[in-house]
Amino acid sequence: MKFSMIFEAQLAHPTPERERQVIHDCVEQAVLGEQVGFDRVWAVEHHALRWYAHMSAPEIFLTWVAARTSRIRIGHGVVCMPFNYNHPVRVAERAAMLDILSRGRLDLGAGRGATLQEMSLCGVDPKRTYEEVEEALRMIGAMWQSDTFEWHGELLTVEPLPGKEPHPVLPRPVQQPHPPLYLACTKRDTVTLAAEYGVGALVLGFAGVDEVRELRKLYDEGITTRNKKRFVSTVANNHFSALCPTIVLDDGDEALRVGARGQRFFAEAIAHWYGGGPPPVEDTEADDNVAAIARDRDRVVAKLHEANIPVSPATTATFNIDHAYGTAERAIAYVEQLEEAGADEIMCLIQMGTVPQEVCLETIRHWGEKVIPRFR
Protein backbone atom coordinates (compact mmCIF):
# COMPACT_ATOMS: atom_id res chain seq x y z
CA MET A 1 0.00 0.00 0.00
CA LYS A 2 1.28 3.43 -0.98
CA PHE A 3 0.28 6.77 0.54
CA SER A 4 0.24 10.14 -1.17
CA MET A 5 -1.18 13.65 -0.96
CA ILE A 6 -2.76 15.68 -3.74
CA PHE A 7 -2.46 19.46 -3.98
CA GLU A 8 -4.86 21.81 -5.77
CA ALA A 9 -3.96 25.03 -3.94
CA GLN A 10 -7.62 25.43 -3.02
CA LEU A 11 -8.49 28.92 -1.87
CA ALA A 12 -11.83 29.89 -0.37
CA HIS A 13 -11.36 33.67 -0.17
CA PRO A 14 -9.02 34.52 -3.04
CA THR A 15 -6.77 37.53 -2.83
CA PRO A 16 -3.24 37.84 -4.25
CA GLU A 17 -1.80 37.70 -0.72
CA ARG A 18 -3.75 34.57 0.26
CA GLU A 19 -2.93 32.98 -3.08
CA ARG A 20 0.80 33.40 -2.48
CA GLN A 21 0.48 32.04 1.04
CA VAL A 22 -1.50 28.93 0.09
CA ILE A 23 1.09 27.90 -2.50
CA HIS A 24 3.89 28.18 0.06
CA ASP A 25 1.67 26.30 2.53
CA CYS A 26 1.34 23.45 0.03
CA VAL A 27 5.12 23.25 -0.28
CA GLU A 28 5.45 23.09 3.51
CA GLN A 29 2.92 20.27 3.62
CA ALA A 30 4.70 18.32 0.88
CA VAL A 31 8.07 18.60 2.63
CA LEU A 32 6.52 17.43 5.90
CA GLY A 33 4.89 14.56 4.00
CA GLU A 34 8.31 13.21 3.04
CA GLN A 35 9.57 13.57 6.61
CA VAL A 36 6.74 11.52 8.10
CA GLY A 37 6.67 8.73 5.52
CA PHE A 38 4.36 9.56 2.60
CA ASP A 39 5.38 7.94 -0.69
CA ARG A 40 4.24 10.54 -3.21
CA VAL A 41 2.79 13.99 -3.78
CA TRP A 42 0.50 14.81 -6.68
CA ALA A 43 -0.27 18.25 -8.11
CA VAL A 44 -3.24 19.05 -10.35
CA GLU A 45 -3.35 21.41 -13.31
CA HIS A 46 -6.29 23.82 -13.39
CA HIS A 47 -6.74 27.22 -15.00
CA ALA A 48 -8.90 30.26 -14.19
CA LEU A 49 -10.90 28.52 -11.44
CA ARG A 50 -11.26 31.23 -8.79
CA TRP A 51 -12.63 29.96 -5.43
CA TYR A 52 -11.18 26.58 -6.20
CA ALA A 53 -7.78 25.49 -7.59
CA HIS A 54 -4.92 27.94 -8.08
CA MET A 55 -2.43 25.26 -9.24
CA SER A 56 -1.96 26.43 -12.83
CA ALA A 57 1.76 25.60 -13.22
CA PRO A 58 2.26 22.26 -11.44
CA GLU A 59 5.59 21.62 -13.15
CA ILE A 60 7.03 24.64 -11.29
CA PHE A 61 5.45 23.62 -7.99
CA LEU A 62 6.70 20.04 -8.31
CA THR A 63 10.20 21.18 -9.23
CA TRP A 64 10.31 23.35 -6.12
CA VAL A 65 9.11 20.40 -4.01
CA ALA A 66 11.67 18.11 -5.62
CA ALA A 67 14.44 20.56 -4.71
CA ARG A 68 13.28 20.55 -1.07
CA THR A 69 13.06 16.75 -0.79
CA SER A 70 15.12 13.67 -1.62
CA ARG A 71 12.91 10.57 -1.45
CA ILE A 72 9.22 11.27 -2.02
CA ARG A 73 7.92 10.73 -5.56
CA ILE A 74 6.73 13.73 -7.55
CA GLY A 75 3.46 13.25 -9.47
CA HIS A 76 1.63 15.19 -12.15
CA GLY A 77 -1.95 14.44 -11.21
CA VAL A 78 -2.45 15.51 -13.94
CA VAL A 79 -1.11 17.41 -16.95
CA CYS A 80 -3.92 18.78 -19.14
CA MET A 81 -3.05 17.01 -22.39
CA PRO A 82 -5.29 18.65 -25.03
CA PHE A 83 -2.88 20.36 -27.37
CA ASN A 84 -3.90 23.97 -26.69
CA TYR A 85 -3.06 23.48 -23.02
CA ASN A 86 0.24 21.70 -23.59
CA HIS A 87 1.85 20.42 -26.78
CA PRO A 88 2.90 16.78 -26.22
CA VAL A 89 6.54 17.52 -27.05
CA ARG A 90 6.63 20.28 -24.43
CA VAL A 91 5.08 17.93 -21.89
CA ALA A 92 7.81 15.38 -22.60
CA GLU A 93 10.60 17.95 -22.39
CA ARG A 94 9.39 19.31 -19.05
CA ALA A 95 8.71 15.85 -17.65
CA ALA A 96 12.16 14.57 -18.55
CA MET A 97 13.80 17.65 -17.04
CA LEU A 98 11.89 17.15 -13.79
CA ASP A 99 12.69 13.43 -13.78
CA ILE A 100 16.39 14.29 -14.05
CA LEU A 101 16.31 17.00 -11.39
CA SER A 102 14.39 14.72 -9.00
CA ARG A 103 16.75 11.82 -9.80
CA GLY A 104 14.06 9.58 -11.22
CA ARG A 105 11.10 10.36 -8.95
CA LEU A 106 8.52 11.55 -11.48
CA ASP A 107 5.08 10.08 -12.25
CA LEU A 108 3.15 11.54 -15.20
CA GLY A 109 -0.64 11.63 -15.31
CA ALA A 110 -2.85 12.83 -18.16
CA GLY A 111 -6.25 14.52 -18.12
CA ARG A 112 -8.68 16.55 -20.20
CA GLY A 113 -8.90 19.78 -18.17
CA ALA A 114 -12.60 19.14 -18.03
CA THR A 115 -14.31 22.49 -17.36
CA LEU A 116 -15.56 24.77 -20.10
CA GLN A 117 -14.05 27.67 -18.13
CA GLU A 118 -10.57 26.24 -18.68
CA MET A 119 -11.16 25.13 -22.25
CA SER A 120 -12.43 28.55 -23.30
CA LEU A 121 -9.38 30.24 -21.75
CA CYS A 122 -6.97 28.19 -23.83
CA GLY A 123 -9.05 27.66 -26.97
CA VAL A 124 -9.54 23.94 -26.41
CA ASP A 125 -12.26 22.22 -28.46
CA PRO A 126 -14.35 20.16 -25.98
CA LYS A 127 -15.26 17.69 -28.73
CA ARG A 128 -11.62 16.78 -29.33
CA THR A 129 -10.33 16.35 -25.78
CA TYR A 130 -10.53 12.56 -25.50
CA GLU A 131 -8.84 12.05 -28.87
CA GLU A 132 -6.14 14.62 -28.09
CA VAL A 133 -5.39 13.07 -24.67
CA GLU A 134 -5.02 9.63 -26.26
CA GLU A 135 -2.76 10.87 -29.05
CA ALA A 136 -0.65 12.86 -26.56
CA LEU A 137 -0.17 9.73 -24.41
CA ARG A 138 0.83 7.70 -27.47
CA MET A 139 3.32 10.35 -28.54
CA ILE A 140 4.83 10.58 -25.06
CA GLY A 141 4.97 6.79 -24.81
CA ALA A 142 7.04 6.70 -28.00
CA MET A 143 9.04 9.89 -27.71
CA TRP A 144 11.96 8.74 -25.54
CA GLN A 145 12.35 5.25 -26.99
CA SER A 146 14.63 6.31 -29.84
CA ASP A 147 17.24 8.98 -30.40
CA THR A 148 14.95 10.97 -32.69
CA PHE A 149 11.20 11.42 -32.94
CA GLU A 150 8.85 11.62 -35.91
CA TRP A 151 5.05 11.37 -35.72
CA HIS A 152 2.26 11.10 -38.25
CA GLY A 153 -0.89 10.73 -36.21
CA GLU A 154 -4.59 11.29 -36.65
CA LEU A 155 -4.36 14.79 -35.14
CA LEU A 156 -0.70 15.87 -35.06
CA THR A 157 2.32 15.61 -37.31
CA VAL A 158 5.92 16.03 -36.20
CA GLU A 159 8.33 15.68 -39.10
CA PRO A 160 11.85 16.83 -39.90
CA LEU A 161 12.80 19.75 -42.06
CA PRO A 162 13.48 18.79 -45.71
CA GLY A 163 16.82 17.07 -45.95
CA LYS A 164 17.27 16.94 -42.16
CA GLU A 165 17.08 14.03 -39.73
CA PRO A 166 14.08 13.78 -37.34
CA HIS A 167 14.12 15.93 -34.22
CA PRO A 168 15.58 14.66 -30.96
CA VAL A 169 13.40 15.25 -27.89
CA LEU A 170 15.72 16.43 -25.13
CA PRO A 171 16.58 15.77 -22.40
CA ARG A 172 15.99 12.05 -21.86
CA PRO A 173 14.43 10.96 -18.54
CA VAL A 174 16.18 8.92 -15.88
CA GLN A 175 13.41 6.30 -15.72
CA GLN A 176 13.35 4.02 -18.74
CA PRO A 177 11.64 3.85 -21.10
CA HIS A 178 9.87 6.79 -19.41
CA PRO A 179 8.26 7.81 -16.10
CA PRO A 180 5.13 5.77 -15.20
CA LEU A 181 1.99 7.00 -16.97
CA TYR A 182 -1.45 7.55 -15.39
CA LEU A 183 -4.89 8.78 -16.42
CA ALA A 184 -7.35 10.89 -14.42
CA CYS A 185 -10.50 8.78 -14.05
CA THR A 186 -13.52 10.91 -13.18
CA LYS A 187 -15.97 8.65 -15.02
CA ARG A 188 -16.53 4.91 -15.37
CA ASP A 189 -15.55 5.07 -19.04
CA THR A 190 -12.17 6.60 -18.27
CA VAL A 191 -11.37 3.82 -15.77
CA THR A 192 -11.84 1.34 -18.60
CA LEU A 193 -9.77 3.54 -20.91
CA ALA A 194 -6.90 3.59 -18.41
CA ALA A 195 -6.89 -0.21 -18.33
CA GLU A 196 -7.01 -0.43 -22.13
CA TYR A 197 -4.20 2.11 -22.51
CA GLY A 198 -2.04 0.22 -20.01
CA VAL A 199 -1.72 3.18 -17.63
CA GLY A 200 -2.43 3.70 -13.94
CA ALA A 201 -5.84 4.94 -12.79
CA LEU A 202 -6.27 8.01 -10.57
CA VAL A 203 -9.86 7.74 -9.32
CA LEU A 204 -11.90 10.06 -7.11
CA GLY A 205 -14.31 7.77 -5.27
CA PHE A 206 -16.04 10.57 -3.37
CA ALA A 207 -19.15 8.40 -3.15
CA GLY A 208 -17.27 6.10 -0.78
CA VAL A 209 -15.76 2.65 -0.51
CA ASP A 210 -18.45 0.93 -2.58
CA GLU A 211 -17.71 3.22 -5.53
CA VAL A 212 -13.97 2.54 -5.24
CA ARG A 213 -14.69 -1.19 -5.20
CA GLU A 214 -16.86 -0.89 -8.30
CA LEU A 215 -14.25 1.18 -10.16
CA ARG A 216 -11.53 -1.30 -9.22
CA LYS A 217 -13.68 -4.09 -10.65
CA LEU A 218 -14.05 -2.14 -13.90
CA TYR A 219 -10.31 -1.55 -14.03
CA ASP A 220 -9.52 -5.23 -13.48
CA GLU A 221 -12.07 -6.26 -16.11
CA GLY A 222 -10.45 -3.83 -18.54
CA ILE A 223 -7.03 -5.31 -17.80
CA THR A 224 -8.32 -8.84 -18.36
CA THR A 225 -10.02 -8.12 -21.68
CA ARG A 226 -7.72 -5.48 -23.15
CA ASN A 227 -5.93 -5.79 -26.45
CA LYS A 228 -2.31 -4.72 -26.15
CA LYS A 229 -2.64 -2.94 -29.47
CA ARG A 230 -4.41 -0.16 -27.51
CA PHE A 231 -1.42 0.31 -25.19
CA VAL A 232 0.00 3.81 -25.38
CA SER A 233 3.50 2.55 -24.60
CA THR A 234 5.61 -0.59 -24.60
CA VAL A 235 5.20 -0.97 -20.83
CA ALA A 236 2.04 -1.26 -18.73
CA ASN A 237 1.32 0.38 -15.38
CA ASN A 238 -1.56 -1.29 -13.52
CA HIS A 239 -1.55 0.94 -10.44
CA PHE A 240 -4.91 1.99 -8.94
CA SER A 241 -4.93 5.09 -6.73
CA ALA A 242 -8.06 6.16 -4.82
CA LEU A 243 -8.77 9.60 -3.38
CA CYS A 244 -9.28 9.85 0.38
CA PRO A 245 -10.53 13.17 1.82
CA THR A 246 -9.18 13.33 5.36
CA ILE A 247 -8.70 15.45 8.45
CA VAL A 248 -7.22 13.67 11.46
CA LEU A 249 -6.93 15.23 14.91
CA ASP A 250 -6.89 13.99 18.50
CA ASP A 251 -10.38 15.48 18.78
CA GLY A 252 -12.37 13.39 16.30
CA ASP A 253 -15.46 15.60 16.46
CA GLU A 254 -13.37 18.67 15.63
CA ALA A 255 -11.75 16.81 12.72
CA LEU A 256 -15.19 16.00 11.31
CA ARG A 257 -16.30 19.61 11.72
CA VAL A 258 -13.24 20.99 9.93
CA GLY A 259 -13.37 18.27 7.27
CA ALA A 260 -17.07 18.80 6.56
CA ARG A 261 -16.49 22.51 6.13
CA GLY A 262 -13.56 21.88 3.78
CA GLN A 263 -15.48 19.37 1.72
CA ARG A 264 -18.52 21.62 1.55
CA PHE A 265 -16.33 24.29 0.01
CA PHE A 266 -14.89 21.72 -2.41
CA ALA A 267 -18.35 20.40 -3.36
CA GLU A 268 -19.70 23.88 -4.02
CA ALA A 269 -16.63 24.83 -6.06
CA ILE A 270 -17.02 21.69 -8.17
CA ALA A 271 -20.74 22.39 -8.64
CA HIS A 272 -19.94 25.96 -9.70
CA TRP A 273 -17.23 25.23 -12.25
CA TYR A 274 -18.41 21.86 -13.54
CA GLY A 275 -22.17 22.30 -13.31
CA GLY A 276 -22.90 26.02 -13.50
CA GLY A 277 -23.96 26.42 -9.87
CA PRO A 278 -23.35 29.55 -7.77
CA PRO A 279 -19.90 30.30 -6.30
CA PRO A 280 -19.11 28.75 -2.89
CA VAL A 281 -20.95 30.37 0.00
CA GLU A 282 -19.23 32.68 2.46
CA ASP A 283 -19.58 30.39 5.47
CA THR A 284 -18.02 30.72 8.91
CA GLU A 285 -16.35 28.27 11.24
CA ALA A 286 -19.46 28.40 13.41
CA ASP A 287 -21.70 26.95 10.67
CA ASP A 288 -22.94 23.39 11.06
CA ASN A 289 -21.41 22.16 7.81
CA VAL A 290 -22.21 18.52 8.57
CA ALA A 291 -25.90 19.37 8.39
CA ALA A 292 -25.41 21.92 5.58
CA ILE A 293 -23.70 19.48 3.25
CA ALA A 294 -26.58 17.04 3.74
CA ARG A 295 -29.06 19.82 2.85
CA ASP A 296 -26.99 20.70 -0.21
CA ARG A 297 -27.12 17.09 -1.35
CA ASP A 298 -30.88 16.97 -0.85
CA ARG A 299 -31.31 20.14 -2.96
CA VAL A 300 -29.25 18.63 -5.79
CA VAL A 301 -31.31 15.43 -5.67
CA ALA A 302 -34.57 17.41 -5.74
CA LYS A 303 -33.45 19.41 -8.78
CA LEU A 304 -32.43 16.24 -10.60
CA HIS A 305 -35.80 14.65 -9.88
CA GLU A 306 -37.59 17.77 -11.16
CA ALA A 307 -35.64 17.51 -14.39
CA ASN A 308 -36.30 13.75 -14.66
CA ILE A 309 -32.56 13.06 -14.45
CA PRO A 310 -31.60 9.76 -12.75
CA VAL A 311 -29.73 10.14 -9.47
CA SER A 312 -26.65 7.95 -9.08
CA PRO A 313 -23.97 7.88 -6.36
CA ALA A 314 -21.67 9.75 -8.72
CA THR A 315 -24.06 12.71 -9.11
CA THR A 316 -24.00 13.51 -5.39
CA ALA A 317 -20.59 12.04 -4.57
CA THR A 318 -18.89 15.25 -3.41
CA PHE A 319 -21.61 15.71 -0.77
CA ASN A 320 -20.71 12.42 0.94
CA ILE A 321 -18.61 13.08 4.06
CA ASP A 322 -18.20 9.48 5.18
CA HIS A 323 -14.43 9.60 4.75
CA ALA A 324 -11.35 9.61 6.98
CA TYR A 325 -12.50 12.49 9.17
CA GLY A 326 -11.85 11.89 12.86
CA THR A 327 -9.13 10.29 14.95
CA ALA A 328 -6.25 8.21 13.65
CA GLU A 329 -8.27 5.09 14.50
CA ARG A 330 -11.06 6.25 12.19
CA ALA A 331 -8.54 6.87 9.40
CA ILE A 332 -6.99 3.43 9.87
CA ALA A 333 -10.41 1.78 9.67
CA TYR A 334 -11.24 3.70 6.48
CA VAL A 335 -7.92 2.80 4.84
CA GLU A 336 -8.58 -0.85 5.67
CA GLN A 337 -11.86 -0.56 3.78
CA LEU A 338 -10.17 1.07 0.77
CA GLU A 339 -7.47 -1.59 0.83
CA GLU A 340 -10.11 -4.33 0.82
CA ALA A 341 -11.84 -2.52 -2.08
CA GLY A 342 -8.66 -2.82 -4.15
CA ALA A 343 -6.79 0.47 -3.76
CA ASP A 344 -3.04 0.23 -4.35
CA GLU A 345 -2.57 3.80 -3.14
CA ILE A 346 -4.40 6.10 -0.75
CA MET A 347 -4.32 9.62 -2.19
CA CYS A 348 -5.06 11.97 0.71
CA LEU A 349 -6.95 15.18 0.03
CA ILE A 350 -6.06 17.34 3.03
CA GLN A 351 -5.54 20.84 1.64
CA MET A 352 -9.12 22.02 1.11
CA GLY A 353 -10.03 25.68 0.78
CA THR A 354 -11.19 26.37 4.33
CA VAL A 355 -8.86 24.06 6.26
CA PRO A 356 -6.27 26.04 8.29
CA GLN A 357 -2.61 25.33 7.66
CA GLU A 358 -2.02 24.13 11.22
CA VAL A 359 -4.79 21.54 10.82
CA CYS A 360 -3.29 20.33 7.51
CA LEU A 361 0.12 19.91 9.15
CA GLU A 362 -1.34 18.15 12.18
CA THR A 363 -3.29 15.78 9.92
CA ILE A 364 -0.11 14.94 7.98
CA ARG A 365 1.72 14.21 11.25
CA HIS A 366 -1.07 11.91 12.47
CA TRP A 367 -1.01 9.98 9.20
CA GLY A 368 2.79 9.65 9.34
CA GLU A 369 3.01 8.71 13.00
CA LYS A 370 -0.11 6.57 13.46
CA VAL A 371 -1.87 5.61 10.21
CA ILE A 372 0.83 4.77 7.64
CA PRO A 373 2.90 2.58 10.03
CA ARG A 374 -0.08 0.25 10.43
CA PHE A 375 0.17 -0.70 6.75
CA ARG A 376 3.93 -1.09 6.38
C-alpha positions in Angstrom: 0.0 0.0 0.0 1.3 3.4 -1.0 0.3 6.8 0.5 0.2 10.1 -1.2 -1.2 13.7 -1.0 -2.8 15.7 -3.7 -2.5 19.5 -4.0 -4.9 21.8 -5.8 -4.0 25.0 -3.9 -7.6 25.4 -3.0 -8.5 28.9 -1.9 -11.8 29.9 -0.4 -11.4 33.7 -0.2 -9.0 34.5 -3.0 -6.8 37.5 -2.8 -3.2 37.8 -4.3 -1.8 37.7 -0.7 -3.8 34.6 0.3 -2.9 33.0 -3.1 0.8 33.4 -2.5 0.5 32.0 1.0 -1.5 28.9 0.1 1.1 27.9 -2.5 3.9 28.2 0.1 1.7 26.3 2.5 1.3 23.5 0.0 5.1 23.3 -0.3 5.5 23.1 3.5 2.9 20.3 3.6 4.7 18.3 0.9 8.1 18.6 2.6 6.5 17.4 5.9 4.9 14.6 4.0 8.3 13.2 3.0 9.6 13.6 6.6 6.7 11.5 8.1 6.7 8.7 5.5 4.4 9.6 2.6 5.4 7.9 -0.7 4.2 10.5 -3.2 2.8 14.0 -3.8 0.5 14.8 -6.7 -0.3 18.2 -8.1 -3.2 19.0 -10.4 -3.4 21.4 -13.3 -6.3 23.8 -13.4 -6.7 27.2 -15.0 -8.9 30.3 -14.2 -10.9 28.5 -11.4 -11.3 31.2 -8.8 -12.6 30.0 -5.4 -11.2 26.6 -6.2 -7.8 25.5 -7.6 -4.9 27.9 -8.1 -2.4 25.3 -9.2 -2.0 26.4 -12.8 1.8 25.6 -13.2 2.3 22.3 -11.4 5.6 21.6 -13.1 7.0 24.6 -11.3 5.4 23.6 -8.0 6.7 20.0 -8.3 10.2 21.2 -9.2 10.3 23.3 -6.1 9.1 20.4 -4.0 11.7 18.1 -5.6 14.4 20.6 -4.7 13.3 20.6 -1.1 13.1 16.7 -0.8 15.1 13.7 -1.6 12.9 10.6 -1.5 9.2 11.3 -2.0 7.9 10.7 -5.6 6.7 13.7 -7.6 3.5 13.3 -9.5 1.6 15.2 -12.1 -2.0 14.4 -11.2 -2.5 15.5 -13.9 -1.1 17.4 -16.9 -3.9 18.8 -19.1 -3.0 17.0 -22.4 -5.3 18.6 -25.0 -2.9 20.4 -27.4 -3.9 24.0 -26.7 -3.1 23.5 -23.0 0.2 21.7 -23.6 1.8 20.4 -26.8 2.9 16.8 -26.2 6.5 17.5 -27.0 6.6 20.3 -24.4 5.1 17.9 -21.9 7.8 15.4 -22.6 10.6 17.9 -22.4 9.4 19.3 -19.1 8.7 15.9 -17.6 12.2 14.6 -18.5 13.8 17.6 -17.0 11.9 17.1 -13.8 12.7 13.4 -13.8 16.4 14.3 -14.1 16.3 17.0 -11.4 14.4 14.7 -9.0 16.7 11.8 -9.8 14.1 9.6 -11.2 11.1 10.4 -8.9 8.5 11.6 -11.5 5.1 10.1 -12.2 3.2 11.5 -15.2 -0.6 11.6 -15.3 -2.8 12.8 -18.2 -6.2 14.5 -18.1 -8.7 16.6 -20.2 -8.9 19.8 -18.2 -12.6 19.1 -18.0 -14.3 22.5 -17.4 -15.6 24.8 -20.1 -14.1 27.7 -18.1 -10.6 26.2 -18.7 -11.2 25.1 -22.2 -12.4 28.5 -23.3 -9.4 30.2 -21.7 -7.0 28.2 -23.8 -9.0 27.7 -27.0 -9.5 23.9 -26.4 -12.3 22.2 -28.5 -14.4 20.2 -26.0 -15.3 17.7 -28.7 -11.6 16.8 -29.3 -10.3 16.4 -25.8 -10.5 12.6 -25.5 -8.8 12.1 -28.9 -6.1 14.6 -28.1 -5.4 13.1 -24.7 -5.0 9.6 -26.3 -2.8 10.9 -29.0 -0.7 12.9 -26.6 -0.2 9.7 -24.4 0.8 7.7 -27.5 3.3 10.3 -28.5 4.8 10.6 -25.1 5.0 6.8 -24.8 7.0 6.7 -28.0 9.0 9.9 -27.7 12.0 8.7 -25.5 12.4 5.3 -27.0 14.6 6.3 -29.8 17.2 9.0 -30.4 14.9 11.0 -32.7 11.2 11.4 -32.9 8.9 11.6 -35.9 5.0 11.4 -35.7 2.3 11.1 -38.2 -0.9 10.7 -36.2 -4.6 11.3 -36.7 -4.4 14.8 -35.1 -0.7 15.9 -35.1 2.3 15.6 -37.3 5.9 16.0 -36.2 8.3 15.7 -39.1 11.8 16.8 -39.9 12.8 19.7 -42.1 13.5 18.8 -45.7 16.8 17.1 -46.0 17.3 16.9 -42.2 17.1 14.0 -39.7 14.1 13.8 -37.3 14.1 15.9 -34.2 15.6 14.7 -31.0 13.4 15.2 -27.9 15.7 16.4 -25.1 16.6 15.8 -22.4 16.0 12.1 -21.9 14.4 11.0 -18.5 16.2 8.9 -15.9 13.4 6.3 -15.7 13.4 4.0 -18.7 11.6 3.9 -21.1 9.9 6.8 -19.4 8.3 7.8 -16.1 5.1 5.8 -15.2 2.0 7.0 -17.0 -1.4 7.6 -15.4 -4.9 8.8 -16.4 -7.4 10.9 -14.4 -10.5 8.8 -14.1 -13.5 10.9 -13.2 -16.0 8.6 -15.0 -16.5 4.9 -15.4 -15.6 5.1 -19.0 -12.2 6.6 -18.3 -11.4 3.8 -15.8 -11.8 1.3 -18.6 -9.8 3.5 -20.9 -6.9 3.6 -18.4 -6.9 -0.2 -18.3 -7.0 -0.4 -22.1 -4.2 2.1 -22.5 -2.0 0.2 -20.0 -1.7 3.2 -17.6 -2.4 3.7 -13.9 -5.8 4.9 -12.8 -6.3 8.0 -10.6 -9.9 7.7 -9.3 -11.9 10.1 -7.1 -14.3 7.8 -5.3 -16.0 10.6 -3.4 -19.2 8.4 -3.1 -17.3 6.1 -0.8 -15.8 2.7 -0.5 -18.4 0.9 -2.6 -17.7 3.2 -5.5 -14.0 2.5 -5.2 -14.7 -1.2 -5.2 -16.9 -0.9 -8.3 -14.3 1.2 -10.2 -11.5 -1.3 -9.2 -13.7 -4.1 -10.6 -14.1 -2.1 -13.9 -10.3 -1.5 -14.0 -9.5 -5.2 -13.5 -12.1 -6.3 -16.1 -10.4 -3.8 -18.5 -7.0 -5.3 -17.8 -8.3 -8.8 -18.4 -10.0 -8.1 -21.7 -7.7 -5.5 -23.2 -5.9 -5.8 -26.4 -2.3 -4.7 -26.2 -2.6 -2.9 -29.5 -4.4 -0.2 -27.5 -1.4 0.3 -25.2 0.0 3.8 -25.4 3.5 2.6 -24.6 5.6 -0.6 -24.6 5.2 -1.0 -20.8 2.0 -1.3 -18.7 1.3 0.4 -15.4 -1.6 -1.3 -13.5 -1.6 0.9 -10.4 -4.9 2.0 -8.9 -4.9 5.1 -6.7 -8.1 6.2 -4.8 -8.8 9.6 -3.4 -9.3 9.8 0.4 -10.5 13.2 1.8 -9.2 13.3 5.4 -8.7 15.4 8.4 -7.2 13.7 11.5 -6.9 15.2 14.9 -6.9 14.0 18.5 -10.4 15.5 18.8 -12.4 13.4 16.3 -15.5 15.6 16.5 -13.4 18.7 15.6 -11.8 16.8 12.7 -15.2 16.0 11.3 -16.3 19.6 11.7 -13.2 21.0 9.9 -13.4 18.3 7.3 -17.1 18.8 6.6 -16.5 22.5 6.1 -13.6 21.9 3.8 -15.5 19.4 1.7 -18.5 21.6 1.6 -16.3 24.3 0.0 -14.9 21.7 -2.4 -18.3 20.4 -3.4 -19.7 23.9 -4.0 -16.6 24.8 -6.1 -17.0 21.7 -8.2 -20.7 22.4 -8.6 -19.9 26.0 -9.7 -17.2 25.2 -12.3 -18.4 21.9 -13.5 -22.2 22.3 -13.3 -22.9 26.0 -13.5 -24.0 26.4 -9.9 -23.3 29.5 -7.8 -19.9 30.3 -6.3 -19.1 28.7 -2.9 -21.0 30.4 0.0 -19.2 32.7 2.5 -19.6 30.4 5.5 -18.0 30.7 8.9 -16.3 28.3 11.2 -19.5 28.4 13.4 -21.7 27.0 10.7 -22.9 23.4 11.1 -21.4 22.2 7.8 -22.2 18.5 8.6 -25.9 19.4 8.4 -25.4 21.9 5.6 -23.7 19.5 3.3 -26.6 17.0 3.7 -29.1 19.8 2.9 -27.0 20.7 -0.2 -27.1 17.1 -1.4 -30.9 17.0 -0.8 -31.3 20.1 -3.0 -29.2 18.6 -5.8 -31.3 15.4 -5.7 -34.6 17.4 -5.7 -33.5 19.4 -8.8 -32.4 16.2 -10.6 -35.8 14.7 -9.9 -37.6 17.8 -11.2 -35.6 17.5 -14.4 -36.3 13.7 -14.7 -32.6 13.1 -14.4 -31.6 9.8 -12.7 -29.7 10.1 -9.5 -26.6 7.9 -9.1 -24.0 7.9 -6.4 -21.7 9.7 -8.7 -24.1 12.7 -9.1 -24.0 13.5 -5.4 -20.6 12.0 -4.6 -18.9 15.2 -3.4 -21.6 15.7 -0.8 -20.7 12.4 0.9 -18.6 13.1 4.1 -18.2 9.5 5.2 -14.4 9.6 4.8 -11.4 9.6 7.0 -12.5 12.5 9.2 -11.8 11.9 12.9 -9.1 10.3 15.0 -6.2 8.2 13.6 -8.3 5.1 14.5 -11.1 6.2 12.2 -8.5 6.9 9.4 -7.0 3.4 9.9 -10.4 1.8 9.7 -11.2 3.7 6.5 -7.9 2.8 4.8 -8.6 -0.8 5.7 -11.9 -0.6 3.8 -10.2 1.1 0.8 -7.5 -1.6 0.8 -10.1 -4.3 0.8 -11.8 -2.5 -2.1 -8.7 -2.8 -4.2 -6.8 0.5 -3.8 -3.0 0.2 -4.4 -2.6 3.8 -3.1 -4.4 6.1 -0.8 -4.3 9.6 -2.2 -5.1 12.0 0.7 -7.0 15.2 0.0 -6.1 17.3 3.0 -5.5 20.8 1.6 -9.1 22.0 1.1 -10.0 25.7 0.8 -11.2 26.4 4.3 -8.9 24.1 6.3 -6.3 26.0 8.3 -2.6 25.3 7.7 -2.0 24.1 11.2 -4.8 21.5 10.8 -3.3 20.3 7.5 0.1 19.9 9.2 -1.3 18.2 12.2 -3.3 15.8 9.9 -0.1 14.9 8.0 1.7 14.2 11.2 -1.1 11.9 12.5 -1.0 10.0 9.2 2.8 9.6 9.3 3.0 8.7 13.0 -0.1 6.6 13.5 -1.9 5.6 10.2 0.8 4.8 7.6 2.9 2.6 10.0 -0.1 0.3 10.4 0.2 -0.7 6.7 3.9 -1.1 6.4 
